[in-house]
């Protein structure tokens, strides 16, 4: 069973709510925001295991809202295959990494994503390269997500570069996360990484998760997306950097 006092438990639930608001508003960002913060409150391994279940729940809810189409699904099918394979490899990495190293990986992934997103907001994938990039980008996202619960750096960067509509972007990013997350959870279960405390904590997070997603989707069409994205990227970079510094200090 996990060892958390009430103060840290409440902080984790607040983080889950805030991360779910971000997810509902811009279609991604739940583990990017939550993983570094929860790893700071508790530890990196607890963060990854709890968020693997919480993210799967939230992404499934976002997919349920709809917004996809068959031609785009076919374009992203190779990425889904890469995600499934990569997530298994990432789960094996989680089973062998210590908490400090894992925290540095989570932090570095968050900082990298923030830097790339800020520097290349209009990056596009040429149609002729899609067939060559989709599978390896999915594999990279699966490896990263399977070991840290953060699928976003390769996945969001690639899907954003396809210049889909907002509704399509939210739907397909959530669908890709659901594919990768399901493979991640199955792998963790097979490796025996979950215990009763982890599952119980993940179940408790469902309430702030649903509430945050509901609030976020209400914001989706009412806020300045450029300003909101910048604020989120700043938070991601700061929290990720703090984990890298803590890992190096040890």
C-alpha positions as CSV (number, residue, x, y, z in Angstrom):
1,X,0.0,0.0,0.0
2,X,1.2,3.6,-0.7
3,X,2.2,5.8,2.2
4,X,0.6,9.3,1.8
5,X,-0.5,11.7,4.4
6,X,-3.7,13.7,3.9
7,X,-2.0,16.9,2.9
8,X,-0.1,15.2,0.1
9,X,-3.2,13.2,-1.0
10,X,-5.2,16.5,-1.2
11,X,-2.4,18.1,-3.2
12,X,-2.3,15.2,-5.7
13,X,-6.1,15.5,-6.2
14,X,-5.7,19.2,-6.8
15,X,-3.0,18.5,-9.4
16,X,-5.2,16.0,-11.1
17,X,-8.1,18.5,-11.3
18,X,-5.8,21.2,-12.7
19,X,-4.2,18.8,-15.2
20,X,-7.7,17.6,-16.3
21,X,-8.7,21.2,-16.9
22,X,-5.7,21.6,-19.2
23,X,-6.6,18.4,-21.0
24,X,-10.2,19.4,-21.5
25,X,-9.3,22.9,-22.8
26,X,-6.5,22.1,-25.3
27,X,-6.8,18.3,-25.8
28,X,-3.6,17.2,-24.2
29,X,-1.3,18.0,-21.3
30,X,-2.8,15.8,-18.5
31,X,0.4,13.7,-17.8
32,X,2.7,16.6,-18.8
33,X,1.3,18.8,-16.1
34,X,0.5,16.1,-13.5
35,X,3.6,13.8,-13.8
36,X,6.3,16.3,-12.7
37,X,4.1,17.8,-10.0
38,X,3.0,14.5,-8.5
39,X,6.6,13.2,-8.8
40,X,7.6,16.2,-6.7
41,X,4.8,15.7,-4.1
42,X,5.4,11.9,-3.8
43,X,7.8,10.1,-6.1
44,X,8.3,9.4,-9.8
45,X,7.3,5.8,-9.8
46,X,4.0,6.5,-8.0
47,X,3.3,9.3,-10.4
48,X,3.8,7.1,-13.5
49,X,1.7,4.2,-12.2
50,X,-1.2,6.3,-10.9
51,X,-1.3,8.5,-14.1
52,X,-1.2,5.5,-16.3
53,X,-4.7,4.6,-15.0
54,X,-6.0,8.2,-14.6
55,X,-4.8,9.2,-18.1
56,X,-6.5,6.1,-19.7
57,X,-9.7,7.0,-18.0
58,X,-9.6,10.7,-19.1
59,X,-8.5,10.0,-22.7
60,X,-11.3,7.5,-23.1
61,X,-13.8,10.2,-22.0
62,X,-12.4,12.6,-24.5
63,X,-12.6,10.0,-27.3
64,X,-16.2,9.4,-26.4
65,X,-17.0,13.0,-27.3
66,X,-16.2,12.2,-30.9
67,X,-14.8,14.4,-33.7
68,X,-12.8,12.0,-35.8
69,X,-13.1,10.8,-39.4
70,X,-12.0,7.7,-41.2
71,X,-9.4,9.2,-43.7
72,X,-7.4,10.8,-40.8
73,X,-7.7,7.5,-38.8
74,X,-6.0,5.7,-41.8
75,X,-3.2,8.4,-41.9
76,X,-2.5,7.8,-38.2
77,X,-2.9,4.0,-38.1
78,X,0.9,3.3,-38.4
79,X,1.5,5.6,-35.4
80,X,-1.0,3.6,-33.4
81,X,0.9,0.4,-34.2
82,X,4.1,2.1,-33.1
83,X,2.5,3.2,-29.9
84,X,1.3,-0.3,-28.9
85,X,4.8,-1.7,-29.5
86,X,6.7,1.1,-27.9
87,X,4.5,1.2,-24.7
88,X,5.5,-2.4,-24.0
89,X,9.2,-1.5,-24.2
90,X,8.6,1.6,-22.1
91,X,7.0,-0.6,-19.4
92,X,10.1,-2.7,-19.2
93,X,12.2,0.4,-18.8
94,X,10.0,1.5,-15.8
95,X,10.5,-1.8,-14.1
96,X,14.3,-1.4,-14.2
97,X,14.8,2.3,-13.5
98,X,15.2,3.8,-10.1
99,X,13.0,6.7,-8.9
100,X,15.6,9.5,-9.3
101,X,16.6,8.5,-12.8
102,X,12.9,8.2,-13.8
103,X,12.2,11.6,-12.4
104,X,15.0,13.1,-14.5
105,X,13.5,11.3,-17.6
106,X,10.1,12.8,-16.9
107,X,11.5,16.2,-16.3
108,X,13.7,16.2,-19.4
109,X,10.7,15.0,-21.5
110,X,8.6,17.9,-20.2
111,X,11.3,20.5,-20.8
112,X,12.0,19.2,-24.3
113,X,8.3,19.3,-25.3
114,X,7.9,22.8,-24.0
115,X,11.0,24.0,-25.9
116,X,10.0,22.4,-29.2
117,X,6.4,23.6,-28.9
118,X,7.5,27.1,-28.2
119,X,10.1,27.3,-30.9
120,X,8.2,25.6,-33.7
121,X,4.4,26.3,-33.2
122,X,3.7,26.1,-36.9
123,X,5.8,23.0,-37.8
124,X,4.2,20.9,-40.5
125,X,4.7,17.4,-41.8
126,X,4.9,17.2,-45.6
127,X,2.3,14.7,-46.9
128,X,5.0,12.7,-48.8
129,X,6.8,12.0,-45.4
130,X,3.8,10.8,-43.4
131,X,4.2,7.2,-44.3
132,X,7.8,7.2,-43.2
133,X,7.4,9.3,-40.0
134,X,4.2,8.0,-38.4
135,X,5.5,4.6,-37.3
136,X,8.8,5.8,-35.7
137,X,7.1,8.7,-34.1
138,X,4.5,6.4,-32.6
139,X,7.3,4.0,-31.4
140,X,9.1,6.9,-29.8
141,X,5.9,8.1,-28.1
142,X,5.2,4.6,-26.8
143,X,8.7,4.2,-25.3
144,X,8.5,7.5,-23.6
145,X,4.8,7.1,-22.5
146,X,5.3,3.5,-21.3
147,X,8.1,4.5,-19.0
148,X,6.9,8.0,-17.9
149,X,3.2,8.2,-18.8
150,X,4.1,11.2,-21.0
151,X,3.3,10.3,-24.6
152,X,3.0,14.0,-25.7
153,X,6.4,15.1,-27.0
154,X,6.5,12.9,-30.2
155,X,2.7,12.4,-30.5
156,X,1.4,15.9,-30.1
157,X,4.3,17.4,-32.1
158,X,3.5,15.1,-35.0
159,X,-0.3,15.4,-34.9
160,X,-0.1,19.2,-34.5
161,X,2.1,19.3,-37.6
162,X,-0.7,17.7,-39.6
163,X,-2.7,20.9,-39.2
164,X,-6.0,19.2,-38.3
165,X,-9.0,21.1,-37.1
166,X,-9.3,21.7,-33.4
167,X,-11.9,19.0,-32.9
168,X,-10.0,16.5,-35.0
169,X,-6.8,17.3,-33.2
170,X,-8.4,16.7,-29.7
171,X,-10.1,13.5,-30.8
172,X,-7.1,11.9,-32.5
173,X,-4.6,12.9,-29.8
174,X,-6.9,11.4,-27.2
175,X,-7.4,8.3,-29.4
176,X,-3.7,7.8,-29.7
177,X,-3.2,8.2,-26.0
178,X,-5.9,5.7,-25.4
179,X,-4.2,3.1,-27.6
180,X,-0.8,3.7,-26.0
181,X,-2.3,3.9,-22.5
182,X,-4.2,0.6,-22.8
183,X,-1.0,-1.1,-23.9
184,X,0.9,0.6,-21.0
185,X,-1.6,-0.6,-18.4
186,X,-1.7,-4.1,-19.7
187,X,2.1,-4.2,-19.6
188,X,2.3,-2.8,-16.1
189,X,-0.3,-5.4,-14.9
190,X,1.7,-8.2,-16.5
191,X,4.9,-7.0,-14.8
192,X,3.1,-6.8,-11.4
193,X,3.8,-3.1,-10.9
194,X,0.3,-2.2,-9.6
195,X,-0.7,-2.9,-6.0
196,X,-4.0,-2.2,-4.1
197,X,-2.9,1.2,-3.0
198,X,-2.0,2.4,-6.5
199,X,-5.4,1.2,-7.9
200,X,-7.3,2.8,-5.0
201,X,-5.6,6.1,-5.4
202,X,-6.2,6.0,-9.2
203,X,-9.9,5.3,-8.5
204,X,-10.1,8.3,-6.1
205,X,-8.6,10.6,-8.8
206,X,-11.6,9.8,-11.1
207,X,-13.7,12.5,-9.3
208,X,-11.3,15.5,-9.8
209,X,-10.5,14.1,-13.3
210,X,-14.1,14.2,-14.5
211,X,-14.7,17.6,-12.9
212,X,-11.5,19.0,-14.5
213,X,-12.4,17.7,-17.9
214,X,-15.8,19.2,-17.7
215,X,-14.4,22.6,-16.7
216,X,-11.8,22.4,-19.4
217,X,-14.2,21.6,-22.2
218,X,-16.3,24.6,-21.1
219,X,-13.1,26.8,-21.5
220,X,-12.2,25.3,-24.9
221,X,-14.0,27.9,-27.1
222,X,-13.9,30.8,-24.6
223,X,-10.2,31.5,-23.9
224,X,-7.3,32.9,-26.0
225,X,-5.7,29.6,-27.1
226,X,-2.3,31.3,-27.7
227,X,-2.1,32.8,-24.2
228,X,-3.3,29.6,-22.5
229,X,-0.9,27.4,-24.4
230,X,2.0,29.7,-23.4
231,X,1.0,29.5,-19.8
232,X,0.8,25.7,-19.9
233,X,4.2,25.4,-21.6
234,X,5.7,27.7,-19.0
235,X,4.3,25.5,-16.2
236,X,5.5,22.3,-17.9
237,X,9.0,23.7,-18.4
238,X,9.4,24.9,-14.8
239,X,8.1,21.7,-13.2
240,X,10.2,19.5,-15.6
241,X,13.3,21.5,-14.9
242,X,12.8,21.2,-11.2
243,X,12.8,17.4,-11.5
244,X,15.9,17.4,-13.6
245,X,17.7,19.6,-11.0
246,X,16.6,17.4,-8.1
247,X,17.8,14.3,-9.9
248,X,21.2,15.8,-10.7
249,X,21.5,17.0,-7.1
250,X,21.1,13.5,-5.8
